[in-house]
Amino acid sequence: MTDRSRQQRAGRRVLVVDDDERARTVVCWQLEADGFTVAQAWARSASEAASRVTSEFLPAVSHELRTPLQAITGSTEPLGTLDLNPERRRDALRHIAGAASHILALADDVLDIAKIEARALPLQITDVELTGLVGKVLDLLAPLAAQRGVTLDRSALDGAVRADRRRLRQILINLVTNGIRYHHGAGWVRVEATPAPGTEERIVRVADNGRGIPSALLGRLFMPIDRLGRDDPRPGEPEPARGTGLGLVLARGLTEALQGCLEVQSVAEVGTTVAVALPDVSTVTAAAREDPV
């Protein structure tokens, strides 16, 4: 058998993981030579990377579940063994409800991330008008903002994008909540949307003048359940409200599922801006008129 005949080629789909450790499917050519194939090498590399991601992610999730479960246990035992007065009973029930909500939110986020990675996230793409949607998100989060002394602002929200309304709402809730949660108080979180010059996209920006993120930590920004130490309270500032640690990871995954792009710019002690670029309805409509189906 000649070398050429031994190196028979056959198209084959192989799961690989890029530097961001996000799975994607690519087509590689299988090259048979001396009983070892390029496809096997790719598959082994993918398996090792996936195993590494799993070994890092699962312990983090397990640790994240431990705190609320301990809170539930610690609040449940007195209810069953002690004769508590009404105020202490209400406090115990409030702690249980809060811990249960945290576990439910974490489970929902993990399931959504799994669906995104499996490309199995159901989407209903429509024209989404931004003024009404952003208004409802800010109204929903107004109590949390007031509690932490943060002003919510909206500006330049004319226009619409092509997106799944529910998933875009989820993205905005995660981003605005982060802006409120990690703020030092007495500041602002602003949402605006403007066309991206020279493109067919509209950019929705969520900006704040909060703590910001040191440049040395930006490389860890999309690591699951890595809060970059921002859960640690500072003297004279309100204690950060604890989240699932998956909000930004999920927001980026959802944005990419909507054929968009999410970028973060942050300066320590100055603030953070998250830009979500999505297809602009006006350009999509114009293209449809030029090339009707």
N, C-alpha and C positions, 0 to 999 in steps of 0.2 A: 504494500500500500504506500502510495506516494505521500509526501508531506502535505501536498495540496488536498488529496482525498481525505487525509486524516483530519484536516482542519475544516470539516464540514460545518456549514453555517445554518443556523435555524433561529428564527425570531422567537424570543421568549420574554415574557413579562416577569420582572424581578422587583421585589420590594427593596428600596434602598432608603437610607436616612441621610439627609444633608447635614450641614454644620449646625443648623437650628434644631436638629433632631426631630424634624417633622416628617412623617412618612409620606412618600409619594411613589407612584408607580411609573417606571420608565421601561422602555424597550431596549434590551441589550442583545448583542449577538453571542450566541453560544459557540465557543471555539474549542473543539475537542483536540486535545494534544496530550499524549502520554497519560491518558486516563484521568486527567484533571481538566476542568472547564472553567472558562471565565465566569460563566453563569453561577457555578458553584462558589466561586470566590465572592461574587457579589452577594449571593444568598447568605453565605457565612458572615460576611461583614454586616449585612442587614440584621441578621439574627443577633449578633453580638451587640450592635447598637441598640436594638429594641430591648434586649435583655438589660442593658445598662440603664436605659430610660425607665424601664419597669422597676428595677432595683432601687432607683432613686425616688421615683414618684410614689410607689406604694407605701414605703415607710413614712413619707411626708404626710400622705393622706391619713394613715393610721394615727400618727401623732396628732394631726389636726382633729381627729374624731375623739381622741382621748379626753381633751379638756372639756368639751360640752357633756360627754358621757359622765365624767366625774362630777360635773355640776348637777346633772340630773340625779345621780346616785346620792350625792351629798344633801340634796334638797328633799328627796323622796323619803329617806330614812327617818328624819324628824317627824314628817307627816304621819308616819305609821307607828311611831313609838312614843311620841311626846304629845302632851295636851297643849298645843300651841294656842296663843291668843289670836284673834282675827288678823291683826296686823302682820304678825310673823308668818301666819299661814298664807296670806296674800303675797308676801315677799318670796316665800318658798315656791309658790305656784308661778310667780313671775319669772324666777330663775329657771324653772323647768321649761316654761314656754319659750324663753329666749334661747336656751340651749337646744331645744328641739328644732326651733326655726333655723338655727345655725347648721345643724346636721342636715336638715332638709335642703337648705340652700347649697351646701357642699355637694350633696348627692346629685342635685339637679345640674350643677356646673360640671361635675365629672361626667355625667351621662351625655351632656351636650358636647363636651370636648371629644368624647369617644365617637359620637355620631359624626362630628366634623372630620375626624381622622379617618373614619371609615367611608367618608363621602356619602353618608346616609341621612344627612340632615334634611328633613322636609322643608321646602321653601315655597312660598306663594309670592312671586314677584309682581308688584303692582307699582303705580305711581304713588309715591308717598309725599304728601304736602308737609313741609317741615314746620311751619309756624304752629299749627295745631298740635303736632306730635311733641315738639320740644316743650310747648306750653304745658301739656299734660304731664310730661316727665318732671318738669320743674315744680309743678303744683304738688305732685306726689312726694317729692323730696324736700319740700319747703319746711315741714316740721323738723326734720333732721338738721337742716341748715340753720334754722332759728335756734335750735338747741345748742349748736356749736358757734353761734355768732357769725355765721357766714351769709353774705348777701348773694342771692342768685340773680343773674342778669342775662337778658337775651337781646340780641341785636342782629340786624341784617339777615333775617331769616326767610326772606322771600324765596320762592322757588320750590322745586320738588325733585326727588331722586327716584331712580328705579331700585326698589329694594323690597324685602319682606318686612311689612310694617311691624310685626311682632318682634322680629329679630333686631331690627334697627332700634326699636324701643329698648330692647334688652341691652344693646351696646351703649346707648346713651345713659341708661340708668347706671350701668357699671362705671362709666367714665365720670359722670357727675358725682356719684357717690364717693368715688376715690378722691375727687377734688375736695369734697366736704370732709371726708373722714380723716385725711392726712393734712388738714389745714391747721394753722396755728391759731385760728380764730380771728375775729374782727377783720376779715378780708372778703374776697369775692370769688365766685366761680361764674364764668361767662360762657354762653353758647352762642355761636354765630355760624352762618353758612354763606359762602360766597362762591361764584364760579371760579374754576381754575383756569387762568388765562392760557390760551393755546391748546386746551384739551377739551374733551367731551365729558368732563367730570365737574361735580360740585363738591366743595370741601366743607365738611362740618367740623368746626373746631370747638373743643372744650378746653378752656384755659382757666388757670387760677394763679393767684399770687401767694401761694402757700410755701411750704417747706422746700419744694423742689427736690431734686435727686442729685447727689454728688456724681461727677463724671466717672469716678472709679467704680460706681455701682451700676452704671447704665447697661453694662454687659449682662447683668443678671436680671434685667427688667422683665423678661418674659419667662423666667423660670417659675414653674408652678409652686405655689405656696411659699415663695420667698418674698417676704415683705420688706426686705432691705433694711431691717431694723427700725422701720418707721412706726411699729406698734409700741415702741418705747416712749413713755411720756417725757416731756421736757418740763423743767421748772417753770411754773407760771402759765403753762398751757394746758388745755383740756386733754384728758387721756384719749388717744385715738380709739374710735369705735372699731371693734374687731370685725374683719370680713373673712371671706373664705380663702383669700390669697390666690384666687383663680380668675378674678374679674378682668384683669388686663389681658391675660392669656386667652380667655374666652372671647373678649371683645375683638382681638386680632383675628382669631379663628373665624368668628362670625362675619367679620368684615371681608375676609378673603373668600368665604363661601358665597358672599354677595357680589363677587367679582370686583371688590374694592381693595383699598390699601390703607393701612393704619400706620402712622408714624408718630413718634414721641420726641419732643424737644424739652429739655429740662435743665435748669440752672439752680444749684443749691442756694437756698435762702432768697430766691427770686421768684420761682414758680415753674409750672409745667403746662405745656400745651400739647394736646393730643389731636392730631388731624386725621379725619376719616374721609377718604376720597371715594365717592360713589358715582355711578353713571347719572348724568344730569338729564332730567326729563326733556328739557327743551332741545338738546342735541339729539337725543334718541328719537323724539318725535319728528325732527327735521329730517333725519336720516331715513325714517320710515316713509315720509312723504316723497323723498327723492327716489326711493327704491321700494315701491309698494309690493306686497306679497301677492 
